[in-house]
């Protein structure tokens, strides 16, 4: 089985929007999302597996990834549903 992927260049998944209030407060962090990827590459569910410690950042990451496209997992030639962990990092210097 090949795992799903979110980092293929042709997928053009946009980075999450950094919430203005989080920028003003100096909030930074890393969110790990657990994403259910369907066989067609769309998302079925996005859950916070590990919080950044800032709910606004967690929600911004969830909202962005909910609209991403993925290269689905495959078992042989068949595309299959699977779970994937996606790290999202919010840094003020980015």
C-alpha positions, 0 to 999 in steps of 0.5 A: 500500500502506498500512503496518501500525500499532500506535498506533491507540487501539482496539488497547489494546496494554499497555506492557511491564513495566519489569523490577524489577532494571532499575529498581533498577540505573537502566537506561534505554534505547530498543529498536527492534523489528522485527515481522512483522505478519500480515494478521490483525493478529497477530505472527509474529516479533519481533526486536531491530533496535536494542538498548537496551544492556540485555538485560533491557529488550530482552527485556521489550519483545519479550515485550510486543510479541509479544502486541500486536495491529496494524492490518495493512498493506493492498494495495488492499482486501487485508490483507497480511503486512508488517514494522514497526519499533516503538520502545519507550522505558524511562524511570525517570521514566515 
